[in-house]
Amino acid sequence: MPESEMFGQLVDFGALGIFAVFLIWQHLQMQKRLDRMVQAFQEQLREIEAKHERRVEAMRLRYDDVIDRVRADGAASVETCLNSRDLLVNRLGEDISEHTRQLSATLQKQDLSISKIDEALVELRACRDRVLREPR
C-alpha cells in the first residue's frame, strides 16, 4: 500500500486518524532522536576511552622512566661500591706488604742484635770461666 493511500485512509478517520499520524510521526522522530543520542553517547564513550588510554600510556611511560632511573642509579651505586672495595683491597694489600717488609727488616735487626748479644754472652762466659780458673 503506497504511503499516500495510507495517509488518505488515516485522514478519513478524522481527528483520530490525524492523531494516529501524529503519533506515528512522533514515534519516528523520537526514534531518530534516540538514535542520535545513542550515537553521541557512544562517541563520548570512545573519546573517554581514548583519553583514558592516553593517560594510562603517559603514566606507563613515566613509570618506565622512573624505573630506568632507579636501575641506573642502582647500577652506578653498585659500580661505585665495587670500585671503592677494589681500591680499599689494593690499599690494604699494599699496607700489608709494607708492614711485612718492615717486620722482616725489624726481625733481621733483632736477629742480628740477638746474635751480637749471644756472642757477647759467650765472651762473658768465657771471661768468667777464665776468671774463676785463675788462682786468687
Summary of the structure (lengths in Angstrom):
residues: 136
radius of gyration: 55.5
end to end distance: 172.0
largest distance: 178.8
contacts: 269
relative contact order: 0.03
helix: 95%
strand: 0%
